[in-house]
């Protein structure tokens, strides 16, 4: 009986599954996002997140442990140099799974799995919104006061010439009558 055994075998033997997840994890670390089936993405998430957590502690033991999982020296160096810096303050949840349309050939559920700190879709929108908020606040306090002063100066300049022009037609009107 399989009570309490929650691993998804993905229709593969243990050695094939281990090799596939190691290759997918290497691809995810290299390219920061990959497209795969939803079941493989969920299995990859449980495989990669503990590895990324180990990469936060840069010791020889942790490097050897991660290398035992990934079997790629270049990927391990990228993981410990670049990715570990970005996720240093994050307590977990290093990956994001986004569901896509089903695959045309066999109608399999597809998903995009990406590293959260290396996103291109969500990060720009959030940064743009935050920048707009800060610039609006900055403008309203600093730039609003000069604009009001300019507006007051323009109104005083406009009022003075208009008053003289209004008086001139008013004086001309009685002369014409």
C-alpha positions, 0 to 999 in steps of 0.5 A, a space after each residue: 500500500 502507498 499510504 502517505 507517499 505523495 511523490 508523483 512518479 511521472 510515469 518514469 523509473 526512479 533513476 529516469 525521474 531523478 535525471 529528468 528533474 536534475 536536467 530540468 533544474 539545471 535548465 531553470 537555473 540557467 534560463 530562469 524560466 522554462 515551459 513544461 507540463 503542469 505535473 513536471 513543474 510541480 515536481 520540479 518546484 519540490 526538487 529545486 526549492 530545497 537546492 536554492 535554500 542550500 545555496 544561500 549558505 555558501 560552504 564547501 559542504 553545501 556546494 558538494 550537496 547541491 552538485 550531487 543533485 545537479 551534476 553540472 559545475 557551471 550551473 552550481 557556480 551560477 546558483 551560488 553566485 547570482 541566484 543566492 544573492 537575489 534570494 538571500 532575504 527571501 524566506 522561501 517560495 523561489 519559484 512561480 508556476 503560471 498555467 498556460 494553454 493546453 498543448 495541441 498534440 495531446 491536450 496536456 496541461 502546460 505551465 511556465 515555471 520561473 524564478 520569482 526574482 528573475 521575472 520579466 512579466 510581473 517585475 516591470 509592472 510592479 516596479 513601474 507602478 511603484 515608480 509612478 507612485 513615488 514620482 507623483 508624490 514627489 511632484 505633488 509636494 515639490 513641483 505643485 508649489 512652483 506651478 501654483 506660484 507660476 499660475 498666480 503670476 500668470 493670473 496677475 499678469 493676465 488680470 492687469 492687461 485685461 483690466 486696461 483693455 476692459 477700461 479702454 472699450 468702456 471709455 470708447 463706448 461712451 465716446 461712440 454713443 
